[in-house]
């Protein structure tokens, strides 16, 4: 009887699992938070939640984000969502209609592409280089299309790991103002930095009205909480808060919000995030060294400075869809490049996640992958 989305066979090392390992999930931390909330006399969080989200949580989250972003965050500019995917789907529901154009990166997060398909959106992809999404390409495409949304993962992008430069962030925000489209910035990895601090988030431009920034506790606490947020200008927050879905169901996930709130207030989230950064940084170093030993002559990649992923480019003659079958014979798996393409490209690329496995499994997985490649 399955409970979790992640369910690899015991002898399989599945680099395709882009979520934390079960050993990293903070059960004791959440148990203490839950006991503290459930032992009290306040039972309001067991009722329908406030539409915009628990005000105490939003104030605590605003303080946490102000520190993480090195940029002030107003709790009035936050809407509490049921995770990042729910936030993205809600934005699509409220701001788009079938046939509308959404600009995305090439490559992009494959499950976001699925959500856009669910809403009948027309996806137009634009190139990513070492500095992230190219604003020149965005400006060029604006002469051909009138997009409703531009979806970007600006920091430690999924899958490439690149980070959008500060200059390009400002330029994209300016283009959104000039051409009246919305930037949906998926910033769920922003706090998972293992080297230098990333630039100010796209959320810093949210107050201007053309940026909706999505965040999530899935990457920094536990995915099963299904808790995240949208940061946006007050008029955008009002549009989300006053929709029929929220009006009927109340604020999203008030029970999970009740568990997270004390961890923001007492510093537990900060302490756990520090532990995660240390653990993931060690895994990055180990997997980077193992890949260099095993695949250094067959592939190229950048060492991730944050996030969850390595993005490998093999020689052009490789097809990673076909390679996946050979890899599974070696009891290793990954996400092939075409999944991240809206134009059926990137056949010689693949994504590896280091979040689910400990260092010995990551090193063994690299050895098995290299055997499949050879």
C-alpha positions as CSV (number, residue, x, y, z in Angstrom):
1,X,0.0,0.0,0.0
2,X,1.8,3.1,-1.2
3,X,1.8,6.4,0.6
4,X,4.5,8.5,-1.0
5,X,5.1,9.6,-4.6
6,X,8.7,8.5,-4.2
7,X,8.8,4.7,-4.2
8,X,12.0,3.4,-5.9
9,X,12.9,-0.2,-5.8
10,X,15.5,-1.0,-3.1
11,X,18.2,-1.9,-5.6
12,X,17.6,1.1,-7.8
13,X,19.3,4.5,-7.5
14,X,16.8,6.8,-9.1
15,X,18.4,10.2,-9.8
16,X,15.1,11.2,-11.3
17,X,13.5,11.8,-7.8
18,X,13.6,15.5,-7.3
19,X,12.6,15.6,-3.7
20,X,14.3,15.2,-0.3
21,X,15.1,11.8,1.0
22,X,13.0,10.4,3.8
23,X,15.9,10.6,6.2
24,X,16.0,14.4,5.8
25,X,12.3,15.0,6.6
26,X,12.0,16.8,9.9
27,X,9.5,14.6,11.7
28,X,10.6,15.5,15.2
29,X,10.6,19.2,14.5
30,X,7.0,19.0,13.2
31,X,5.9,16.7,16.0
32,X,7.0,19.3,18.5
33,X,5.3,22.1,16.6
34,X,2.1,20.0,16.3
35,X,2.1,19.1,19.9
36,X,2.5,22.8,20.9
37,X,-0.4,23.8,18.7
38,X,-2.8,20.9,19.5
39,X,-2.1,21.1,23.3
40,X,-3.4,24.7,23.4
41,X,-6.9,26.0,23.7
42,X,-6.9,27.7,20.3
43,X,-8.7,25.4,17.8
44,X,-9.3,28.1,15.1
45,X,-6.8,26.5,12.7
46,X,-9.1,23.4,12.5
47,X,-11.8,25.5,10.9
48,X,-11.9,27.1,7.5
49,X,-8.9,29.3,7.2
50,X,-8.7,33.1,6.5
51,X,-8.8,33.5,2.7
52,X,-5.4,35.2,2.4
53,X,-3.8,32.9,5.0
54,X,-3.2,33.0,8.8
55,X,-2.1,36.6,9.6
56,X,0.3,35.5,12.2
57,X,1.9,33.1,9.7
58,X,2.1,35.8,7.1
59,X,3.9,38.2,9.4
60,X,6.3,35.5,10.5
61,X,6.9,34.5,6.9
62,X,7.5,38.1,5.9
63,X,10.2,38.4,8.5
64,X,11.8,35.1,7.4
65,X,11.7,36.1,3.7
66,X,13.0,39.6,4.4
67,X,16.1,37.9,5.9
68,X,16.4,35.3,3.1
69,X,15.9,37.9,0.3
70,X,17.9,40.7,1.9
71,X,14.9,42.8,0.8
72,X,11.9,43.8,2.8
73,X,8.7,41.8,2.4
74,X,5.3,43.1,3.4
75,X,2.9,40.5,4.9
76,X,0.1,42.2,3.1
77,X,1.8,41.2,-0.2
78,X,1.6,37.5,0.7
79,X,-1.0,34.9,-0.1
80,X,-0.6,31.4,1.5
81,X,-1.0,28.7,-1.1
82,X,-1.2,24.9,-1.0
83,X,2.4,24.6,-2.4
84,X,4.0,25.9,-5.5
85,X,2.1,23.7,-8.0
86,X,-1.2,24.8,-6.5
87,X,-0.1,28.4,-6.8
88,X,0.9,28.1,-10.4
89,X,-2.4,26.3,-11.3
90,X,-4.4,29.0,-9.4
91,X,-2.6,31.7,-11.4
92,X,-3.4,29.9,-14.7
93,X,-7.0,29.6,-13.7
94,X,-7.4,33.3,-12.8
95,X,-5.2,35.0,-15.4
96,X,-5.4,32.9,-18.6
97,X,-7.8,31.3,-21.0
98,X,-7.2,28.5,-23.5
99,X,-5.0,29.6,-26.4
100,X,-3.2,32.3,-24.4
101,X,0.6,32.5,-24.9
102,X,3.0,31.7,-22.0
103,X,6.7,32.2,-22.5
104,X,9.0,29.7,-20.9
105,X,12.6,28.8,-20.7
106,X,14.2,26.1,-22.8
107,X,14.7,23.9,-20.8
108,X,12.1,24.4,-18.2
109,X,10.5,22.4,-15.3
110,X,8.6,19.6,-17.0
111,X,5.7,19.5,-14.6
112,X,5.0,23.3,-15.1
113,X,4.7,22.5,-18.8
114,X,2.1,19.9,-17.8
115,X,0.1,22.5,-15.9
116,X,0.2,24.9,-18.8
117,X,-1.1,22.0,-21.0
118,X,-3.9,21.4,-18.6
119,X,-5.1,25.0,-19.1
120,X,-4.8,24.8,-22.9
121,X,-2.0,27.5,-23.0
122,X,0.3,27.9,-26.0
123,X,3.9,27.5,-24.9
124,X,6.7,29.4,-26.6
125,X,10.2,28.6,-25.3
126,X,13.2,30.9,-25.2
127,X,16.9,30.1,-24.7
128,X,18.8,29.9,-21.4
129,X,22.5,30.5,-21.2
130,X,25.0,30.7,-18.3
131,X,23.3,34.0,-17.1
132,X,19.7,32.6,-17.3
133,X,16.9,33.6,-19.6
134,X,18.0,35.9,-22.4
135,X,16.0,39.2,-22.3
136,X,17.0,40.0,-25.9
137,X,15.2,36.8,-27.0
138,X,12.2,37.9,-24.9
139,X,12.1,41.3,-26.5
140,X,12.4,39.8,-30.0
141,X,9.5,37.4,-29.4
142,X,7.3,40.2,-28.2
143,X,7.2,41.5,-31.8
144,X,5.5,38.3,-32.8
145,X,3.4,37.3,-29.8
146,X,1.4,39.0,-27.0
147,X,2.0,36.8,-24.0
148,X,-0.2,36.7,-21.0
149,X,2.5,35.1,-18.8
150,X,6.3,34.6,-18.7
151,X,7.2,31.7,-16.5
152,X,10.8,31.7,-15.2
153,X,12.8,29.9,-12.5
154,X,15.3,32.6,-11.9
155,X,17.5,31.1,-9.2
156,X,19.2,27.7,-9.4
157,X,16.9,26.9,-12.3
158,X,15.3,23.5,-12.7
159,X,16.8,21.7,-14.5
160,X,20.0,23.6,-15.5
161,X,20.9,25.1,-12.1
162,X,21.8,28.5,-13.7
163,X,20.8,31.8,-12.0
164,X,19.4,34.8,-13.7
165,X,21.8,37.8,-13.4
166,X,20.7,40.9,-11.6
167,X,20.8,43.0,-14.8
168,X,18.6,40.5,-16.6
169,X,16.1,40.4,-13.7
170,X,15.7,44.2,-13.9
171,X,15.4,44.1,-17.7
172,X,12.7,41.4,-17.6
173,X,10.7,43.4,-15.0
174,X,10.9,46.4,-17.3
175,X,9.8,44.5,-20.4
176,X,6.8,43.2,-18.4
177,X,5.8,46.7,-17.5
178,X,6.3,48.0,-21.1
179,X,4.4,45.2,-22.7
180,X,1.9,44.5,-19.9
181,X,2.4,40.8,-19.3
182,X,2.9,39.0,-15.9
183,X,6.1,37.4,-14.9
184,X,5.5,34.2,-12.8
185,X,8.8,33.7,-10.9
186,X,9.1,30.2,-9.5
187,X,11.6,30.9,-6.7
188,X,11.3,27.7,-4.6
189,X,15.1,27.2,-4.6
190,X,16.2,30.7,-3.7
191,X,17.0,29.8,-0.1
192,X,19.0,26.7,-1.0
193,X,22.3,28.3,-1.9
194,X,25.6,26.4,-1.2
195,X,28.1,29.0,-2.4
196,X,27.7,32.8,-2.7
197,X,24.3,34.3,-2.0
198,X,22.0,34.7,-5.1
199,X,20.8,38.0,-6.4
200,X,17.8,39.7,-5.0
201,X,14.7,37.6,-6.0
202,X,12.3,38.6,-8.7
203,X,9.9,39.0,-5.7
204,X,11.7,42.3,-5.1
205,X,9.8,43.6,-8.2
206,X,6.4,42.2,-7.1
207,X,5.2,45.5,-5.7
208,X,5.3,47.0,-9.2
209,X,2.3,44.8,-10.2
210,X,3.8,42.7,-13.0
211,X,5.6,40.0,-11.0
212,X,4.0,37.1,-9.1
213,X,6.6,35.3,-7.1
214,X,6.0,31.7,-6.0
215,X,7.6,30.1,-2.9
216,X,7.2,26.8,-1.1
217,X,8.0,25.0,2.1
218,X,8.4,21.8,0.0
219,X,12.0,22.5,-0.6
220,X,13.0,24.0,2.7
221,X,10.9,22.0,5.2
222,X,8.7,19.1,3.9
223,X,6.8,18.5,0.7
224,X,3.9,16.8,2.4
225,X,2.9,20.0,4.1
226,X,1.6,21.3,0.8
227,X,2.2,24.8,1.9
228,X,3.6,27.7,0.0
229,X,3.0,31.3,-0.9
230,X,2.5,33.9,-3.7
231,X,4.1,37.3,-3.2
232,X,2.6,40.0,-5.4
233,X,1.2,43.6,-5.4
234,X,-1.9,44.2,-3.3
235,X,-4.2,44.3,-6.4
236,X,-2.9,40.9,-7.5
237,X,-3.2,39.4,-4.0
238,X,-6.8,40.7,-3.9
239,X,-7.6,39.0,-7.2
240,X,-6.3,35.6,-5.9
241,X,-7.9,36.0,-2.4
242,X,-11.3,36.9,-3.8
243,X,-11.7,34.0,-6.3
244,X,-14.5,31.5,-5.9
245,X,-12.2,28.6,-5.0
246,X,-10.8,30.5,-2.0
247,X,-14.1,32.0,-1.1
248,X,-15.7,28.6,-0.9
249,X,-12.8,26.6,0.7
250,X,-11.3,29.3,2.8
251,X,-7.6,29.8,3.2
252,X,-5.5,27.0,1.9
253,X,-4.2,24.3,4.3
254,X,-4.7,26.1,7.6
255,X,-3.6,22.9,9.6
256,X,-0.2,22.8,7.8
257,X,0.0,26.6,8.3
258,X,-0.5,26.0,12.1
259,X,2.4,23.6,12.2
260,X,4.8,25.8,10.3
261,X,4.0,29.1,12.1
262,X,5.8,28.3,15.4
263,X,8.9,27.1,13.4
264,X,9.1,30.5,11.7
265,X,8.5,32.3,15.0
266,X,11.0,30.3,17.2
267,X,13.8,29.9,14.6
268,X,13.2,26.2,13.9
269,X,12.9,26.8,10.2
270,X,16.2,28.7,10.1
271,X,18.0,26.0,12.0
272,X,16.7,23.2,9.8
273,X,17.5,25.2,6.6
274,X,21.1,25.6,7.8
275,X,21.3,21.8,8.2
276,X,19.8,21.2,4.8
277,X,22.4,23.6,3.2
278,X,25.2,21.7,4.9
279,X,23.9,18.3,3.8
280,X,23.2,19.3,0.3
281,X,26.5,21.1,-0.2
282,X,28.3,17.9,0.8
283,X,26.3,15.9,-1.6
284,X,27.0,18.4,-4.4
285,X,30.7,18.0,-3.8
286,X,30.6,14.2,-3.7
287,X,28.5,13.8,-6.8
288,X,30.5,16.4,-8.7
289,X,33.7,14.5,-7.9
290,X,32.2,11.1,-8.8
291,X,30.9,12.4,-12.1
292,X,34.3,13.9,-12.9
293,X,35.9,10.5,-12.2
294,X,33.4,8.4,-14.1
295,X,32.0,10.7,-16.9
296,X,34.5,13.5,-17.2
297,X,35.4,12.5,-20.8
298,X,31.8,11.9,-21.9
299,X,29.8,14.8,-20.5
300,X,29.9,18.4,-19.4
301,X,28.0,20.1,-16.6
302,X,28.3,23.0,-14.2
303,X,28.7,22.4,-10.5
304,X,25.4,23.5,-8.9
305,X,25.7,26.5,-6.5
306,X,22.2,25.8,-5.2
307,X,18.9,23.9,-5.8
308,X,18.6,20.2,-6.3
309,X,20.0,19.3,-9.7
310,X,22.9,18.6,-12.0
311,X,22.2,19.1,-15.7
312,X,24.5,17.0,-17.9
313,X,25.1,17.5,-21.6
314,X,26.4,14.3,-23.3
315,X,28.0,14.2,-26.7
316,X,25.4,15.1,-29.5
317,X,25.1,11.5,-30.7
318,X,23.6,10.3,-27.5
319,X,19.8,10.0,-27.0
320,X,19.0,10.0,-23.3
321,X,15.5,8.5,-23.9
322,X,17.3,5.4,-25.3
323,X,20.1,5.7,-22.6
324,X,17.4,5.5,-19.9
325,X,16.6,1.9,-20.9
326,X,20.3,0.9,-20.7
327,X,20.7,2.7,-17.4
328,X,17.8,0.8,-15.8
329,X,19.6,-2.4,-16.7
330,X,22.4,-1.1,-14.5
331,X,19.8,-0.3,-11.8
332,X,20.1,3.5,-12.1
333,X,17.7,6.1,-13.5
334,X,17.4,9.8,-14.3
335,X,15.2,12.3,-16.0
336,X,16.0,12.5,-19.8
337,X,16.4,15.9,-21.4
338,X,13.4,15.9,-23.8
339,X,11.0,16.0,-20.7
340,X,12.2,19.5,-20.1
341,X,11.8,20.7,-23.7
342,X,8.6,22.2,-25.1
343,X,9.9,21.6,-28.6
344,X,11.1,17.9,-28.3
345,X,14.7,18.9,-28.1
346,X,17.6,18.3,-25.6
347,X,17.9,14.6,-26.5
348,X,21.6,14.5,-25.5
349,X,20.9,16.0,-22.0
350,X,19.8,14.6,-18.7
351,X,19.0,15.7,-15.1
352,X,20.3,14.2,-11.9
353,X,19.0,15.1,-8.5
354,X,21.2,14.8,-5.4
355,X,18.4,15.5,-2.9
356,X,17.0,12.0,-2.3
357,X,20.1,9.9,-1.7
358,X,23.1,10.0,0.7
359,X,26.6,10.3,-0.5
360,X,27.4,6.5,-0.9
361,X,24.4,6.0,-3.1
362,X,25.2,9.1,-5.2
363,X,28.7,7.8,-5.8
364,X,27.5,4.4,-6.7
365,X,24.8,5.9,-9.0
366,X,27.5,7.8,-10.9
367,X,29.4,4.6,-11.4
368,X,26.4,2.8,-12.7
369,X,25.4,5.7,-15.0
370,X,28.9,5.8,-16.5
371,X,28.7,2.1,-17.2
372,X,25.4,2.6,-19.0
373,X,26.9,5.5,-21.0
374,X,30.0,3.6,-22.0
